[in-house]
Amino acid sequence: MPDRLQHSAGASLELTRRSGALCYAYILRCDDDTFYAGWTNDLRKRMKAHNEGRGGRYTRARRPVELVHYEEFASKSEAMSREQAIKKMTRAAKRRLIESASLSL
């Protein structure tokens, strides 16, 4: 598994840009308490898009959304692979991921 940084449960978007672009896999909690997983290279912009109804079709009708977990990757392919792995997780597994990462902060 690639090295990654994890942030969860109310993790602020105080992101620092390092040399080289970062990509992110993330989990949102929707207004109906469901989870949505995605990937992006700009979390702030993507969160704004989701909350303005320009994000994923799934989140459009479930606003507002809250960022509850994200992981940083050095490449788009790593972030996309992690997104797919998260989407395959059960709800309980996603919840454990969110909780375990927030405990390690």
N, C-alpha and C positions, 0 to 999 in steps of 0.2 A: 504494500500500500504506500502511496506517495506521502512524503512528509507534508504536514499541514498544520495550520494554526486553527483552533476551534474557539468560538465565542458563542455564548448562549444566554438565554433568559434575560432580556432587557439589555443585552450588549449594546453599548452605544456605538454610534457610527463615527467615533473619533478615529477614523482610519488614517494611517500614515502611508504615504506613497514611498515605496522603496525604489531603488533603481530597477527598472523593468516593470512592465505592467503586471498587475495581479488579476487573477480571476477568482470568482467566488461561487461556491455552492451554498444555497441558503434554504431556510425553512421559514415560512410565514404562518402565523396563526390568523385565520380568517375570523370575521365577526360571528360566524355560525359555529366557531370552535373547531373547525376542521383545519388540517395542515395542508400547505402547498409547498412543493419543492421546486426550485429553479436554479439557474446559474446566470451569472452576469460578469461583466468586467467593471461595472460601476454601481455599487450598492445604493448609494444615495439616489442616483437617477432612476434606478429600477424601482426602488421603494416609492418614489414620487409617482412614477408611471402606474404602478399597481393601485395606489390610493386615488389616482385621478381616473381610473377605469381604462387606462391604456396599457395595462400589463397583460397577464394571461387571461384568457377567456374565463377560466375557472374563477379567478379572483374578482372579476368585474362585478358580479352580483353578490359578492360576499365581503364588501368593504364596510369599514376600514380594515386593513390588514396590519399586523404587527410583526416585525422581524424578531424571531425568537432564537435563531441559531444561524451562524454562518461559519464557513471554513475557507481559508485562503489557499490558493494554489498558484503555482508559477506558470501554468499553461491552461489554455482553454480546454484541451482534451481531458486533462485531469479533472477539471471542474465539471465538465459534462458527464464524465464517467461517474463521479461521486453523486451528481444529481440523480442519475438513473438508479444507482444503488439505494439512495434514500427513498426514491419513489417506490421501490420494491419492498421497503420495510413495512411492517405492520404499524398501526397507530401506536401501539404500546412500545415498540422498538424506537420509533421516532421520539416519543416522550422520554424514554430512558436516555437517548442520545442528548437531547436538550438538557435534561437534568444533570447528567454526568459531566458534560462540558462546563456547565455553570458552576459545579462544585469545584472544578479544577482551576477556576480563575483566582 
